[in-house]
Amino acid sequence: MAMSACDIVLYQAGADPHIDDSLGGFLTTEQMAERDAQVFKGLKDRGAPVAWVLAGGYLDPLPKVIDLHVNTMRAVMSA
């Protein structure tokens, strides 16, 4: 099945891969932003509809997690 034939792609945009996450992430803020940009652009280029959800993120203080989720929202809006 071609990607464009999908009814919808579900993307769980987790924040826990962040390098400062207490569960042992490995991506910087910039790398996570690039991850999201690539996902959303790739899906748009293929004409695949996407629903995304925010997930994870155990950074302290909480505003650090919120900033990562805001970056995901920016990525989807600019795709």
C-alpha angles and dihedrals in degrees: 000000000000117000091242089059092064118114089216140336117226112212119190102202099200121192096199095088087073113121092235093052114119091229091065109264123180109201126094121226089259092050091050090051089051090048091055093043091053093047095049096041092047092051092046091050089054094046092240117151114229136201114194132194131193115239143172127353120152100182119139124253100040095230088071089062091046090053090055091050091048088054089055090052090051090051094053092047094051097045 
